[in-house]
């Protein structure tokens, strides 16, 4: 998505978000990071230092997926709240075993090429 065109709704953001997470391993790292961050937050009520671990766990795993695997820029930098919402939606769909189907619905394959266009 060009920087000059701001996405106006989460539903318009979602296909862009999915397109930035085409590799299954990147999606897995995001889900592991999201669940680890949630666990750190919940555990933080017994050990406050774990609150500090939450962003490291969440972003660390996700950024490895972007910078090393996908070789793209995390959507968090441009759309932080929608990206967080996307992380939760993607993780929920993965736990329900439906994320591959969502990628296929939007891009025509559960493992689309980097330049695969969004389906109309």
N, C-alpha and C positions, 0 to 999 in steps of 0.2 A: 504494500500500500504506500503510495507516494506521500511524503511528509506534508505536502501542501493540501492534501485531502484528509481532513479529520473525519473519522468515523463517528457517527452521531448516536448510534444505539448499540446495545450489547448484541442484539440479534444480527446486526450488520457486521459487528466485530468478530463474531464466532467463526465464520468461514475463514477469515484472515488468520485468526488464532490457530485454527486446525491446520491451515496451510503452513504455518511456521513450526508445526509439530508433526511432520510427515513420517519421520522415522519411528518405528515402534520402540526402539531403545530410548529415544528421547522422551517419548510419552511415559515409558516406565520410570525413568529417572524423575520426571515431574511428579508422578503419583507417589513414588517412594519419598521424595522430598516433602510433598504436601502432607502425607501421613506422618512423617517424622516430625515436621514442624508442629502439627496438631498434638502429637504425643508430648513434645517438649513443653508446649503451652499448658497442657493438662498437668504434667508433672511439675511444672513451675510453681504450682500452688503448694507443693511440699518442699521444693528446693528452688528458691527464686532465681538462682543462677541459670536454671534451665530455660527461663524466659529469654535469656540472651542467646541461647543455642537455637531457638526456633527459626530466626531469619537465616542463620548460617545453614541449618539443615535444609530448609526449603529452597533458598536461592542457590546454595552450593550445588545441590544435585541438578537443579534446573539449568543453571548456567553451564555446567559441564555438558549437558545435552545440547545446548545451543552453540557454544563456542567451539567445542571439540567435534561433536557429531554432525549437527545440522549446518554448522558454520554460518549462522545467521545471528541477528541482533535480537535479544529477548524483547518481547512485546511489553514487558514490565517498564522499560525505559520510556515508552511513549504513552501507554495506557495502563498505569499501575493497578487501578481498581478493577478494571475489566479483565486484566490479565489474571489477577487473583481469582476473580469469579470464574474465569475460564479454566484455571487450574482445578478448582473444585468440581466444575462440571465434567471436565475430562476425566478426573480421577473417579468420579461417581460412575461415569459410563464405562470406564475400564473395569471397575469392580463388578459391574453388571454384565461384563463381557459384550458390550455394545459399541465400544469406541471404534473398532475396526470398521464396523458397519457405517458409522457416522463419517469416517474418513472416506469410505467408498461412496457414500451418498453425495458427498461434496466434491470429490476429486476423481471418481470413477475407478478407484483401486484402494485397497486397504494399505498399500505400500506405494503411493504415487511418486513419480519422479519429481525432482525439485521444480521443474518447469511445467508440470502438469497443470492445465488451466482449471479454474473453478467451473463446475458444471452449471449450466443455466437452469 
